[in-house]
Amino acid sequence: MPAIADRDGLLNHGRSAGGPARRARAVTPDDAGDLPVYAKALYLGTGGNVRVLTVDAADGEAVVFANHPAGYLPVQVRRVLATGTSAGQIVALFD
């Protein structure tokens, strides 16, 4: 069901990279496939290493956020790679 306008105080506010996410989806790390919708940030339920391709990165330009604690990772991401990722319960946040 879409948002009900009378209940959504942020419906008519402009969206921005730093604003609250409108949608969320659980992530299964995958070495070959991009997320169906690029994330504006990730939420990690359990901390650890997170190996990602950022939105503007080429396929060979993965970066590891080492020993990242549970919580938010405010980076726009197109892929969370399985190889090199030990963090768990990852959720992609997007508009």
C-alpha positions as MATLAB code, in Angstrom:
seq = 'MPAIADRDGLLNHGRSAGGPARRARAVTPDDAGDLPVYAKALYLGTGGNVRVLTVDAADGEAVVFANHPAGYLPVQVRRVLATGTSAGQIVALFD';
ca = [
       0.000    0.000    0.000;
       1.460    3.414   -0.867;
       1.871    6.141    1.709;
      -1.274    7.851    2.920;
      -0.724   11.564    2.348;
      -2.505   12.651    5.548;
      -0.158   10.500    7.640;
       3.094   11.255    5.826;
       4.588   14.504    7.097;
       7.579   14.184    4.753;
       5.689   13.343    1.570;
       6.030   16.804    0.034;
       9.585   17.495    1.166;
      12.395   17.271   -1.343;
      14.424   14.094   -1.217;
      18.150   14.267   -0.630;
      21.040   11.905   -0.063;
      21.126   12.931    3.602;
      17.402   12.750    4.187;
      15.551    9.815    5.687;
      15.088    6.762    3.486;
      11.610    6.076    2.137;
      12.192    2.353    1.546;
      14.387   -0.471    2.807;
      15.286   -3.944    1.593;
      17.324   -6.784    3.097;
      20.599   -7.390    1.244;
      22.132  -10.729    0.352;
      25.775  -10.030   -0.522;
      26.538  -11.090   -4.105;
      29.842  -10.934   -5.974;
      28.182  -10.687   -9.401;
      24.919   -8.774   -9.095;
      24.121   -5.155   -8.319;
      21.310   -4.212   -5.969;
      17.971   -3.831   -7.778;
      17.896   -0.211   -6.577;
      21.128    1.526   -5.577;
      21.294    2.235   -1.850;
      21.721    5.713   -0.396;
      23.108    4.040    2.740;
      23.396    0.644    4.397;
      22.370   -0.483    7.850;
      24.438   -3.258    9.426;
      22.695   -5.332   12.072;
      25.986   -6.933   13.084;
      29.336   -5.292   12.568;
      32.301   -6.559   10.586;
      33.907   -5.985    7.213;
      31.731   -4.684    4.377;
      33.109   -4.911    0.845;
      31.169   -2.785   -1.616;
      31.122   -1.171   -5.013;
      30.027    2.429   -4.647;
      27.591    3.893   -7.159;
      30.332    5.401   -9.365;
      32.919    2.605   -8.968;
      33.956    0.296  -11.794;
      33.611   -3.445  -11.194;
      37.273   -3.796  -10.146;
      37.188   -0.911   -7.678;
      35.695   -2.537   -4.591;
      36.473   -1.001   -1.229;
      36.371   -2.637    2.207;
      35.033   -0.819    5.243;
      37.000   -2.818    7.794;
      35.667   -3.575   11.264;
      32.637   -1.338   10.795;
      30.411   -1.411   13.883;
      26.734   -2.270   13.744;
      24.792    0.766   12.575;
      24.641    3.001    9.532;
      27.158    3.135    6.700;
      26.335    6.418    4.877;
      27.726    5.514    1.449;
      25.838    5.183   -1.837;
      26.285    1.564   -2.879;
      25.410   -0.414   -6.006;
      26.740   -3.813   -4.865;
      27.569   -5.521   -1.566;
      30.074   -8.258   -2.333;
      29.942  -11.629   -0.593;
      33.713  -12.110   -0.743;
      35.249   -9.967    1.968;
      31.984   -9.145    3.766;
      31.614  -10.487    7.301;
      29.015   -8.021    8.605;
      25.485   -9.376    8.779;
      21.831   -8.428    8.712;
      22.512   -5.811    6.050;
      19.676   -3.563    4.932;
      19.809   -1.203    1.932;
      18.095    2.157    2.419;
      16.779    4.061   -0.587;
      14.058    6.397   -1.834;
];
